[in-house]
Amino acid sequence: MDIDSHQHFWQYSPAELGWISAAMPGLQRDFLPTDLKPLLDANSIGGTVAVQARQSLAETEWLLALADVHPFIL
């Protein structure tokens, strides 16, 4: 099985994701498992590893909750 080894998920918030500048308009939106799944399927990728975009316990818990709901998040 091929695995995407580095995937970020987020619900965009300028206050929480301050590293995303105005020069990065393509990143100024939500990135969720439902956005990724069609791309994984189209490229025969069996799963992905979620990586934090910010260092917080709340995000860790959110990513673990996403993995509980979406089996392709490994």
N, C-alpha and C positions, 0 to 999 in steps of 0.2 A: 504494500500500500504506500503510495506517495503521500507525504504530509507537508503542508505549509507550516514551516517552523516558527513563524513570527507574524502574528496578526493582532492588531489593536482594534478594540471596539470602544466606542464612546457615544454618549449623548452630548452633542456639542454645547459647550458653555465657555464663552471667552474668559470668564473669571477663573475657571478651573483648568483651562488648556491655554494658558498665556503664551506658550511657546509657538502657537499657531498665529502667525502674523497676518496682516492685511495682504502681504505678498503671496499668501497661500490660500486663495479663495476656494480652491477645490477641496480643502480639508475642513472648511467651516460649515460642516453639516454632520448629522449623525452618521455613524458607521456601526451597523448592527448585524447580528448573524443572518438576518433575512436578506441583507445586501450581499453578503459573501456567498451564501449557499449556491446560488445559480452559477457563480464563477467556479466554485469548486467542482460542481457537477460537470460543467462544460469542459473542464480540463482534467477530468478523472483524478481529482485530488480527494483522498479518502478522509482527511481530517485536517485540523489546524490546531496550533498551540497559541492560546491567547496570552498576550504580554501586556502588562500594565502601561498605560499612557501617563499615569501620575501615581505617585507613591502614597497610597492611603489604604487603610483597612477597609473603608467603605467600598473602594473600587475592587479590592481583592474579593470581598464578599459578593459583589455584583457579578464579577466574572465567573465565580464559582456557581452562582445561581444560573447564569446563562448556560454554563456547561451541563447543569442538571437538566435543562430543557432541550438543549441542542446536542445530540450525541456526537456530532462531528467536531465539537470543541473538545479536544483531548487534554 
